[in-house]
Amino acid sequence: MFKKFEIQGVHTVVDDKLRTYVTRKLGNLDRYVARKYRPAAHLEVHLKENKKKGDNHCICEVTLHLPKQNIIIKESSINMYATVDIVSVKLKKQIQKYKELHGTGKTSRHLFARLRRKSEI
C-alpha cells in the first residue's frame, strides 16, 4: 500500500464502496514500484463526473508521484468502476516502463554475464 494515498471526488460523492474498490485496485500497485522508490511514492486519484449529455461521463485521473518522474493517467468511461479498472491496467504498464527506464540495471548485468559465460564454453 502506498504511504500517501488520496482519493478526491469532483462533482461526485465518493462513498465507502467506491473508496474500498479504488483502494483495492490501485493501492496494491506499489509492489510493482522498486523498493528504493516506495517510501517517496504517493498516489492521487481524482474521480470526476460530468453532467453533460454524452456517452463518456465518468473520468478517473490518477497521478503517481515518483522520485524522478510523475506518471499521469486519465481515462473516461460510462461507469466509474470500469474507469478505475482501465486506469489500473494502464498504471501497471507505466510503472513497468518506469522500472525499465530508472532501474538499477541489475537484470541486464546478469543477462550479459550469462551470455559471456555461454560464449566461453
GUTORTOR-871988 format. One record per residue (C-alpha): residue number from 1; residue in three letters; x negated, y negated, z. Coordinates in Angstrom, 3 decimals. Each point is the difference from the previous one (the first is absolute). Example, Ala and Ser with C-alpha at 12.3 -4.5 7.8 and 13.67 -1.06 7.14 Angstrom:
<recs>
<rec num="1" residu="ala" X="-12.300" Y="4.500" Z="7.800"/>
<rec num="2" residu="ser" X="-1.370" Y="-3.440" Z="-0.660"/>
</recs>
This chain:
<recs>
<rec num="1" residu="met" X="0.000" Y="0.000" Z="0.000"/>
<rec num="2" residu="phe" X="-1.243" Y="-3.472" Z="-0.820"/>
<rec num="3" residu="lys" X="-0.899" Y="-2.084" Z="3.056"/>
<rec num="4" residu="lys" X="1.883" Y="-3.003" Z="-1.364"/>
<rec num="5" residu="phe" X="3.183" Y="0.894" Z="-1.848"/>
<rec num="6" residu="glu" X="2.585" Y="-2.710" Z="-0.721"/>
<rec num="7" residu="ile" X="3.438" Y="0.475" Z="-1.534"/>
<rec num="8" residu="gln" X="1.998" Y="-3.102" Z="-0.930"/>
<rec num="9" residu="gly" X="3.385" Y="-0.323" Z="-1.642"/>
<rec num="10" residu="val" X="0.823" Y="-2.931" Z="-2.286"/>
<rec num="11" residu="his" X="3.744" Y="-0.487" Z="-0.682"/>
<rec num="12" residu="thr" X="0.578" Y="3.438" Z="1.487"/>
<rec num="13" residu="val" X="0.242" Y="1.567" Z="3.418"/>
<rec num="14" residu="val" X="-2.579" Y="2.676" Z="0.751"/>
<rec num="15" residu="asp" X="1.830" Y="2.508" Z="2.173"/>
<rec num="16" residu="asp" X="-1.612" Y="2.762" Z="2.045"/>
<rec num="17" residu="lys" X="0.641" Y="2.659" Z="-2.641"/>
<rec num="18" residu="leu" X="-1.753" Y="-1.987" Z="-2.730"/>
<rec num="19" residu="arg" X="-2.824" Y="-0.988" Z="2.362"/>
<rec num="20" residu="thr" X="-0.702" Y="3.634" Z="0.937"/>
<rec num="21" residu="tyr" X="0.133" Y="1.045" Z="-3.659"/>
<rec num="22" residu="val" X="-2.514" Y="-2.674" Z="-1.045"/>
<rec num="23" residu="thr" X="-2.230" Y="0.860" Z="2.959"/>
<rec num="24" residu="arg" X="0.075" Y="3.686" Z="-0.868"/>
<rec num="25" residu="lys" X="-0.716" Y="-0.557" Z="-3.703"/>
<rec num="26" residu="leu" X="-2.612" Y="-2.770" Z="0.165"/>
<rec num="27" residu="gly" X="-1.434" Y="0.374" Z="3.488"/>
<rec num="28" residu="asn" X="-1.715" Y="3.296" Z="-0.716"/>
<rec num="29" residu="leu" X="-1.899" Y="-1.313" Z="-3.013"/>
<rec num="30" residu="asp" X="-2.864" Y="-1.139" Z="2.225"/>
<rec num="31" residu="arg" X="-1.448" Y="3.506" Z="-0.241"/>
<rec num="32" residu="tyr" X="-0.972" Y="-0.821" Z="-3.596"/>
<rec num="33" residu="val" X="-2.012" Y="-3.046" Z="1.123"/>
<rec num="34" residu="ala" X="-3.650" Y="0.644" Z="0.881"/>
<rec num="35" residu="arg" X="-0.585" Y="0.321" Z="3.736"/>
<rec num="36" residu="lys" X="-2.334" Y="-2.973" Z="0.194"/>
<rec num="37" residu="tyr" X="2.690" Y="-2.276" Z="-1.486"/>
<rec num="38" residu="arg" X="2.949" Y="1.225" Z="2.127"/>
<rec num="39" residu="pro" X="-0.455" Y="-2.373" Z="2.970"/>
<rec num="40" residu="ala" X="0.080" Y="-3.062" Z="-2.280"/>
<rec num="41" residu="ala" X="2.875" Y="1.165" Z="-2.235"/>
<rec num="42" residu="his" X="3.498" Y="-1.323" Z="0.549"/>
<rec num="43" residu="leu" X="3.191" Y="0.320" Z="-1.982"/>
<rec num="44" residu="glu" X="2.780" Y="-2.518" Z="-0.669"/>
<rec num="45" residu="val" X="3.334" Y="1.098" Z="-1.464"/>
<rec num="46" residu="his" X="2.534" Y="-2.533" Z="-1.295"/>
<rec num="47" residu="leu" X="3.431" Y="1.364" Z="-0.856"/>
<rec num="48" residu="lys" X="2.136" Y="-2.358" Z="-2.085"/>
<rec num="49" residu="glu" X="3.488" Y="0.257" Z="-1.359"/>
<rec num="50" residu="asn" X="1.109" Y="-2.212" Z="-2.882"/>
<rec num="51" residu="lys" X="3.610" Y="-1.130" Z="-0.059"/>
<rec num="52" residu="lys" X="-0.022" Y="-0.476" Z="-3.781"/>
<rec num="53" residu="lys" X="1.907" Y="2.293" Z="-2.298"/>
<rec num="54" residu="gly" X="-2.241" Y="2.538" Z="-1.651"/>
<rec num="55" residu="asp" X="-1.309" Y="3.500" Z="0.232"/>
<rec num="56" residu="asn" X="-3.178" Y="-0.548" Z="2.005"/>
<rec num="57" residu="his" X="0.876" Y="-1.884" Z="3.132"/>
<rec num="58" residu="cys" X="-2.098" Y="1.569" Z="2.804"/>
<rec num="59" residu="ile" X="-3.643" Y="-1.027" Z="0.078"/>
<rec num="60" residu="cys" X="-2.762" Y="1.444" Z="2.142"/>
<rec num="61" residu="glu" X="-3.317" Y="-1.835" Z="0.131"/>
<rec num="62" residu="val" X="-2.892" Y="1.642" Z="1.832"/>
<rec num="63" residu="thr" X="-3.304" Y="-1.702" Z="0.801"/>
<rec num="64" residu="leu" X="-2.840" Y="2.101" Z="1.344"/>
<rec num="65" residu="his" X="-2.832" Y="-2.098" Z="1.383"/>
<rec num="66" residu="leu" X="-3.337" Y="1.820" Z="-0.194"/>
<rec num="67" residu="pro" X="-3.490" Y="-1.410" Z="0.701"/>
<rec num="68" residu="lys" X="-1.099" Y="-0.544" Z="-3.597"/>
<rec num="69" residu="gln" X="3.313" Y="-0.203" Z="-1.825"/>
<rec num="70" residu="asn" X="3.724" Y="-0.587" Z="0.429"/>
<rec num="71" residu="ile" X="2.349" Y="2.435" Z="-1.704"/>
<rec num="72" residu="ile" X="3.371" Y="-1.485" Z="-0.953"/>
<rec num="73" residu="ile" X="2.792" Y="2.133" Z="-1.433"/>
<rec num="74" residu="lys" X="3.447" Y="-1.268" Z="-0.924"/>
<rec num="75" residu="glu" X="2.822" Y="2.211" Z="-1.203"/>
<rec num="76" residu="ser" X="3.733" Y="-0.419" Z="-0.533"/>
<rec num="77" residu="ser" X="2.808" Y="2.512" Z="-0.242"/>
<rec num="78" residu="ile" X="3.693" Y="0.436" Z="0.672"/>
<rec num="79" residu="asn" X="-0.468" Y="1.657" Z="3.396"/>
<rec num="80" residu="met" X="-2.370" Y="-1.143" Z="2.760"/>
<rec num="81" residu="tyr" X="-0.996" Y="3.561" Z="0.876"/>
<rec num="82" residu="ala" X="-0.888" Y="0.806" Z="-3.609"/>
<rec num="83" residu="thr" X="-2.069" Y="-3.158" Z="-0.180"/>
<rec num="84" residu="val" X="-1.979" Y="1.014" Z="3.090"/>
<rec num="85" residu="asp" X="-0.645" Y="3.435" Z="-1.548"/>
<rec num="86" residu="ile" X="-1.369" Y="-1.522" Z="-3.199"/>
<rec num="87" residu="val" X="-2.173" Y="-2.454" Z="1.926"/>
<rec num="88" residu="ser" X="-1.462" Y="2.767" Z="2.161"/>
<rec num="89" residu="val" X="-1.121" Y="1.967" Z="-3.066"/>
<rec num="90" residu="lys" X="-1.544" Y="-3.087" Z="-1.605"/>
<rec num="91" residu="leu" X="-1.729" Y="-1.006" Z="3.220"/>
<rec num="92" residu="lys" X="-1.513" Y="3.459" Z="0.374"/>
<rec num="93" residu="lys" X="-1.480" Y="-0.236" Z="-3.509"/>
<rec num="94" residu="gln" X="-1.374" Y="-3.489" Z="0.654"/>
<rec num="95" residu="ile" X="-1.626" Y="1.107" Z="3.267"/>
<rec num="96" residu="gln" X="-1.691" Y="2.879" Z="-1.816"/>
<rec num="97" residu="lys" X="-1.340" Y="-2.455" Z="-2.609"/>
<rec num="98" residu="tyr" X="-1.227" Y="-2.236" Z="2.816"/>
<rec num="99" residu="lys" X="-1.810" Y="2.936" Z="1.573"/>
<rec num="100" residu="glu" X="-1.701" Y="0.833" Z="-3.295"/>
<rec num="101" residu="leu" X="-1.067" Y="-3.592" Z="-0.517"/>
<rec num="102" residu="his" X="-1.142" Y="-0.832" Z="3.538"/>
<rec num="103" residu="gly" X="-0.958" Y="3.468" Z="1.194"/>
<rec num="104" residu="thr" X="-3.360" Y="0.935" Z="1.426"/>
<rec num="105" residu="gly" X="-1.058" Y="1.925" Z="-3.098"/>
<rec num="106" residu="lys" X="-0.430" Y="3.106" Z="2.098"/>
<rec num="107" residu="thr" X="1.963" Y="2.227" Z="-2.366"/>
<rec num="108" residu="ser" X="-1.940" Y="-1.111" Z="-3.053"/>
<rec num="109" residu="arg" X="-3.306" Y="0.604" Z="1.803"/>
<rec num="110" residu="his" X="1.091" Y="3.519" Z="0.904"/>
<rec num="111" residu="leu" X="1.165" Y="0.656" Z="-3.550"/>
<rec num="112" residu="phe" X="-3.273" Y="-1.186" Z="-1.538"/>
<rec num="113" residu="ala" X="-2.001" Y="2.034" Z="2.513"/>
<rec num="114" residu="arg" X="1.992" Y="3.096" Z="-0.868"/>
<rec num="115" residu="leu" X="-0.557" Y="-0.584" Z="-3.724"/>
<rec num="116" residu="arg" X="-3.720" Y="-0.467" Z="0.585"/>
<rec num="117" residu="arg" X="-0.186" Y="3.264" Z="1.932"/>
<rec num="118" residu="lys" X="1.812" Y="1.890" Z="-2.776"/>
<rec num="119" residu="ser" X="-2.300" Y="-1.417" Z="-2.681"/>
<rec num="120" residu="glu" X="-3.086" Y="1.102" Z="1.964"/>
<rec num="121" residu="ile" X="1.170" Y="3.602" Z="0.114"/>
</recs>
